[in-house]
Amino acid sequence: MMEEFICSVEFLRGPADLLARVSSEAGGVREYHAQDAGSVIDQVVNDLQEEFESAPAS
C-alpha cells in the first residue's frame, strides 16, 4: 500500500486565542482563529470536508 500526503494540521495556543494552521496541496496554507478549541476544530473539519468532497477521486 502506498501512502500519499493529504494534509497537515497544527494547533497552536496564542496569547488571546487558539490557532489552527492547515496545509494541503489543493488548498495551500490557511489559518483559523477562535477563542475555544471546539470552534477552531469545527472550522478545520468543515474546511477539510468541503475540500475532500470536491476533490476528484484518484
N, C-alpha and C positions, 0 to 999 in steps of 0.2 A: 504494500500500500504506500502510495506517495503522498507526503504531506505538502500542503500549499498554504502560504501566508494569506490570511483573510483580513485580520485587523489586529491592532494593538490598542489597549485601553489602559490609561494610567489614571489613578485617583489621587489627588493631592489636597492637602488641607492648607488653605491660605489664612491670612490673618483675620479676614472677615467672612469667608465663605469656603465652600468646597469647590474644587475644580476637577473636571474630567477632561482628559485630552485623548482624543480618538484619532487614530491614523489608519487609513486603508488605501489601497491602490485606487479604488473607484472614487472615494470621497476626499482624498487628501487628508490634511491635518485640520482638525477643528476642536474648539474648546467649548465647554459648557460650565456655567457657574450657577450655584444655588446655595441657599442657607442651610439646607439639610441633605443628608445622604440620599434619602428616598427620592427627592426631587431631581437631583443630578443623575441618579441611576435611571429614573424614568426617562429623562431626556436622552440619555445614551441608548437605552433599549429602543425607544421609538425611532431614533435616527437610524440605528443599525437595521432594524426590522424593515424600514422603508427601503434602505439601500439594498439589502439582500433580496427583498421581494421583487425589486425592479431589475436586478442583475440577470443577465442571460444565463441559462443553465449550461454547464460545461460537460 
